[in-house]
Amino acid sequence: MISKIHTAALWGLESFEVVAEAFFGKGLPGVEIIGLGDIAVRESLSRITAACQSSGLVLPKGKVTVNLAPADRKKQGSGFDLAIVVALLSGTVLQGVALEDCAFFGELSLDGSLRGVCGALPLAVSAKEAGVKKLFVPLCNAAECSVVDGVEVYGVPHLTDLVLHLKEGSRLEKTNFDRQQVIENSVCAVDFADIKGQEIAKRAAEIAAAGKHNLLLVGPPGSGKSMLSKAIPGILPQMDFEEMLECTKIHSIAGLLPEGVPLVTQRPFRAPHHTMSFAGLAGGGVQPQPGEISLCHHGVLFLDELPEFEKRSLEILRQPLEDRSITITRAGWKMTFPANFMLVCAMNPCPCGYYGSDVRACTCTPAAVERYLSKISGPLLDRIDLKIEVPAVSFEEISSKTRGEDSRTVRARVNRARETARERYRAYGIGCNGDLTPALTRKFCVYDKEAETVLRSGFVTNNLSARGFDRILRLARTIADLDGAERIGERHVLEALQFRFSSGTLWN
């Protein structure tokens, strides 16, 4: 007798169908699990035995061979426990129960209760693609899996509840997903109205958000660089459903999705510490895991104290800033992770933080300042569209009772500019100016004669590279969209040049 139970496995950000095949044969009693499983899979037999004894369930007494097919692909983790125990129980208490259209995954505790697993959403997607109609998962993973259409999801608190439901029915309740109730407007902890002064920096942040341009803030300690950066998610457009699904998959695989939360509805804001390792930023591991630049997919990656990061870690940003993805190659595997994010950086102008300040004298030597700034390479700087000096806030500004524009007002302008760009590039599958290819930049970033004169002068004066020239055009296109202009004009190019080279004197 052979029973076949559907489940799924993860490999990086991908999932694939797995079938737990149980063969009930003759021979000395015992269970053998094969199929290229890791230590957690091999240890599942001990968890299953204890869980069945605690639940009063009887396992087969003869020799049983359990194969996790396909046998040539690695299976890692404890998520196969539920499928294996159902395959074994199909030879005893579940014999004769129709399980062809069902899939199971979850980790068993020794008392028979179920623990949640990472990557439940991509596992559910894989099960649906395999033709599964009913999905049985741990109770804490049910909300996440219910996002997948066309599959009935049942949260299982205990192994006995599952057995009774499969035998009698109507024991477990189906988990439903209410899209309108879950998808709400994002709420940001820092509002633009809370930031005193820094009107130029606020304008730069608005432009960066409207076109998904990269932003660098340079200024002395306490000038508001971090606060402004944390306010940027509040002016970004609300994610659409497809973006939410992509972000949820990544956070689910990384084990960062809160229990009972079916979707990531707010744009991610990741702020790794400068001591983070190269692998932590880029991703990798024995089993491929997403790094910080993938966890902020469709959101913001904030690097505070930029020169303090390891130079190797900063250089890894160069590829994803261009390709919107990162490919990692190791001895045994090659994996591409999504990395479509907006980069926001903050830094002091020198080690002491007061180079060029009117408030306090700098104590650094010219050589120390040069070493500090040289930690950021030219190619990385070339990929940052806006470089803004953020001066110290004056007493008049910080004591003012006048409340500035709030994030809701700024976000409305950003939404209008994004919608204009989305309609313009609809045929190309692009949603904002920051994602334009060089060919599309030439096609859509059309400028008048006055703007051409300014561009020519800026190209020569600032020794622009071909990449830098394209990024100036994209930045000017975003400023024109915020103005509601059809063509790029002289004032749009002037503002783009000003923001791109605002802090250029530091590196000159």
N, C-alpha and C positions, 0 to 999 in steps of 0.2 A: 504494500500500500504506500502511495506517495501523496502528500499534500503540498500545495503550493500557495504561499501567502505573499502578497505584494507589500513592498516597502520601498524605501529610496535611500540613497547615500549622497553625501556631499564631496565635491572635490574643488577646492577654491570657492569661486562664486557660482559654480555649476552644480547641478544635481542630476543624477541618473537613476533609472529604475533598477531595483534589486528584487529578486524573488527568493524567499526563504523556502527551500525545498526540503521536506522531511521524508526520509525513507524508513519505513518500519519493517525491519527484517528479523531474521532469526539469528540467535547467537547469545553470547553473554550480555547481561543487562548493562546498558551504558549509553551515553550520548556523546557523539563526536561532532564538532562544528568545524567545517572546512569552508574554503572560499576566499582565502587571502585576507583574513581579518587581523586586526592588530591585537594588542594585549587586552584592551577593553572589551573587544568582541569575544576573545577566548575566555575571559573571566565572566562573561554573561551567564554561563551555565551555573556557576555558584549562586549568582543572584536569583536566577530562575528557580533553582531548587529550593532555596530558602523562602522565596515569595509564595511558591505553590504550597509548601508545607504550612506556612503561616495562614494561608487562605483556605486550607482544607481541600485543595485540588490534587488529583492523582495524575502523575506523569506516567507515560508508557513504561512497561516493565521490561520489554525486550531491548534489542540493540537498535538504536536510532542514529541515522546519519543526517545531519543538517548541513545543506550546502547553500551558501549565499552566492547566487548567480547574478551576473557573470563572474566566474571564478578567477579571471585574469585581471580584475581591477581591484585596487586596494579598498578595503572598508575600514573606516576608523570611527571610534566613538562608541557610546553605549546606547545609541538610539535604536539598535536592532533588537533590544531585549523583548519588546512587546511582540514583534513579528515572529521571533523564534519561539516564544512561549505559546503563541496561538498555533503555530505549526505543530508543536509537540502535543498540545491539548486536543488538536484535531484527531488524534489517535485515541482519545479517551472521552472526556466530557463533551467535546465539541464534534464528535464523530457524526457525520451526516449533515452538519450545518453548512449551508451554502456560503462560501467566502470568496467566490471568484471575483466579485466586483468591489471587494473591500481592501483597504490598505491600512497598515498599522505602523506606528513608530513611537518610541518613548522608552525611557529608562525605568527599570523596576527597582523599587526599594525592597529591602529584605522583608518588610511586613506586607508587601503586595501593593502598596500605593505607587503611583506613577510620578516620576520627576520630569520636568521639562527638558527639552533639548534645544541646542542652538540650530539655527537655519530651518526652522519649521516652515516658513513661507516658501522658500525654494523647493523644499521636500514635497510640500503640498502641490506645487505647480507640476513637479515631475510625476506625481501620482495621477494627476488629472490627465496629463499627456499620455499616460499608459492606459487610459480608459477606465480608471477607477471611479465608482459612483459614490462610495461611502468611505470616509476617512476617520479613523479612531486615533486620537492623540491625547497626550496629557492635558488635564484641565487648563493648566496655565498657558498652553499653546493654542487652545481652541480659537480664541478671538483672532489671533494672527492668521491662522489657516482659513478662517471663514471669509477672508478677503477674496479667495479664489472662487470664481463663479463656476457653477456646474458640478460642484461636489458637496455632498452633505457631510458636515463636520460635526463630530461628537466628541465632547470633552470627557475623558475617562478619569475619575478620581482614584479608583481601586480596581485591581484585577478581577475581583469577584463581581463587580458591577458590569464589567465588560462581558464576562461569561454569561451572566444572567440575561443581559441584553441580547446577545447573539442567539441564545436559546429561546428566550421568551418574547423579546422585542419590547419596545416602549419603556425600557428601563432608563436609558440615557436621553437627555434632551438635546435636540439639534441646536447648534450655535448659529445664529443669524448675524449678518453684517449689515448695519444701517449706515450707508455712505454719508447721508446728510447729517446724521448725528455726530459722526466721527470727525469729518472734515470741517474744521473751524478756522477762523482767521488766526494767524500766528500772533502771539503776544511776546514782545521783546522786553527784557528786564530794564533796558536803558532807552529812554525816549529822547529824540533830538531836542525837545524843548528843555530837557534837563541840562543840556550842555551850554555853558556860558561862553559867549564870544565865539571865536574860531569860525567866523562866517565863511572864510575862504576854504578852510578844511571841510566844512559842511557841504559847500558847493562841490568840492572835489569828490566827496563821498556820494553825493547824489548822482553825479555823472558816472562814477564807477559802477554804481548799482544799476543805472539805466542801461548801460551797455555791457555789463559784466567785464569791466576792465580791472586790471590789477593796480593796487594802490600801495604807495609807500609813504608813511608819515614820519617826518624827522623833526625832533624837537627836544628841548630840555626836560628833565624829570618833572612830572606834575602838570604838564601843559594840556593834558586831556587826550593823549593819543590812544590809550587803551579804552577809555570811555567812549570815544567816538567810534572806534572799531567795533565795540560790542553793540553799538546802536545800529550798525549797518544791516543786520538781519531784519530789523523792524521796518526797513524801507524797501526791502526786496519784494518782488511779486510773490503772491501765494503759489505754491507748487500745484501743478495739475496732477491728476490721478496717476498717470504713468510715472511721473517723477517720484511720487510718494511710494509707489511699488518698488522702484529701483533702490531708493534709499532704505526702505524697510528690509529688503533682501540683504543688503550689505550689513545693516545693523543687527539683523537677526543672526547672520552667520558669525558675526563677531561677538555675539552674546550680550549686546548692549541694548536690546529692545526690552523696555520695562514689562513686567508681567501684566497681562490683561490688556495691553495696548496693541490694537490690531495694525495700526499704521503710523509711520513717521509723517506727521502733518506739517511740521515746521522745518524750514530750511536748516540743515546742520550748521553749527558753528563750532569748529574744533580749534582749540588753542593749546597745542602741545608745548611742554616745557623745553627750553633750549638744550637740556641734557638728554633729550630723547635720542635713541640710537638710529642709525641709518635704516635698519630693518623695520623699526617701529614706525618710521615715517613713510617708507616706501611699501612695506608689506613683505610677506614671505613666511618662512617657517617650515617645519617638517611637513605639516599639512598646510597648504597655502592659505594664508589669512590676509585680509585687507589691512593696509596701513592707514595712517592718518589722512593721507591725501586721497584715499578712496572713501573713508568714513565721512569726509566733507563733500562728497559728490552732490552736485546741485546746491551747494551751500558755500560757506566761507571758511577758508583756512587762514587763521590769524597766527602770525609768527611775531611774538613780542621779543624785544631785544635781539633783533635779527643778526647782528654780527657775532653774538654769543653762540649761535648754532655751529655745529661742526661743518666745516666747509664741504666735506663730502656729502653731507645731508642736504645742504642747500643746492648743490649741483644736480642732485637727482630731480629737482623740480623743473629743470629745463625741458625735459621731454614732455611731461604731462601738461605743462603750460602751453605747449604748441599742439600736441596731438589729442589732448583731453582724455588720455588714457596712459597707463604705464604697463610695460611688459617686463616681467621678471623671469630670468632664466636661471635655473639651478641644474645640478647634475642629473636629477631624476625627473624634472618637469619644467614646463614653460607655461606661464600664466599671464593673461592680460586682465588687469583690473581697471574699471572705469575711474576716471579722475577729472571730471568736468567741474571745476571749482573756480571760485573767485579768490585770488590771493590778496590778503591785506597784511602789510608788515608795518612794524613800528620800531624805531631805533633812536638812540641818542646820537648827537653829531660827533661825540668823542667819548673816551672812557669815563671822564668825570661828568659828562653830560652838558657842559656849558660853553662849548666852543661857539663863538659868534654871538653869545647871549649879551643883552644889554642889562640884565638883572644881576649877574654874578660873573666874576672873572674865571676864565678857564685855567686850570692848573696843569694841563697836558702839554707836553713838548710837541713840536711839529712832527717829529718822527713817530711819536705815539699815536697821534691823530691819523697819520698816514697808514700805519700798520692796522689800526682799527677799521678804517674805511676799506682797506684792501682785502678784508675778509669777504667782501661781497664782490663777486666777479663781474666784469663788464657784460658778458652774455646774459647773466641773470638780470642785471639792471636794465638791459635792453628790452627785456620781456615785461617790464613794469611800466605801465602806460602813464600813470600819474605819480609824480614825486613831489610831495608838498612839505614845506617848512611850517611847523606848528609852533608859533612863538609862545612864550609864557603869557598867561592871562593877567590882564591889569586889574587893579583894585576896582576901577569903575565898572569893568565888565562883570566881575564876579559878584559885586554887591548890587548890581542892577536888579530892580524888581520886574523889569520887562521880560515877559516870557516869549521865547522865540517860537518858530514854527514847530509843530509837533510832528512825529513820525508819520501819522496818518496823512497829513497834508503833503509831505514830501513823497510818500509812497504813491499817492494818486498821480503825481507828475511822472514818477518812474514807471507806473503801470501804463500810462498813455504812450510814453516813448517806447516801451517794450512792445506794446500792441502794434504800433506803427512799424517797427522793425519786423515783427512776426508776420504781418501781412505782406511786407515787401519781399521777404525771403521764404514765403510759404512753400513755393515749389521746390525749394532746396533743402527743406527740413531743418532750417536754422531759425533760432528764436531771438538772437540778439547780435549786435554789431561786433562784439568781442569774439564771436565764433566764425567770423568771415574768413574764407580762404583768400590767398593773394589774388586769384582770378576774380572772385566775387567782389573783392575790394575795388579792383579797377572798374568793374562793371557798375557798381551801385554807389560808390563814393564820388559822385560827380560834383565838380566845383567850378565857380565862375572865374573870370579873368583876374579880378582883384585878389581872390584867394590863391590863384596860381602864383602871383607875384610874391605873396607872403610865404608860400610854400618853398619857392625857389630860394628866397633869402634865408629861410630857416634851415633848409637842407645844407646850404654852404656854410652858414655860420656855426651850426652845431654838428657838422660832420656826420649827418644821419646815415645809418646803414639802410639797406633795402628793407629789412624788417622794421626798423624804426620809422621809416617813411610810411609803410603800410599802417603801422599802429597809430601814427598821427592822423591819417585819413579816417580810420575807424573811430578814433576819439572825436574828431571833428564831426563825423556823421552822427554820433550820439548827441553831441551838443546841438546840432541842427534839429534832431528829432525832438529834443526837449523844448526847442524854440518853435516847433511846428513848421520848419522850413523845408521846402522840397529839395533845394540844392544847398551845398556847403558854401557859405559865404566867407568874406574876409574876417569878420568878427569871430566866427566859429574856429577858423584855423588859428587865429591869434590866441584865443583862450586855450586851445589844445596845446600849442607850443609853450604857453606860459606854464601850464600844469605839468607838462612832461619834463620841463627843465627848471622848475622852481627851485629845486635843491641841487641843481647841477654844479653850482659853485663849490660844493663840498668835494666833489670828485675831480674838479678842475684844478 
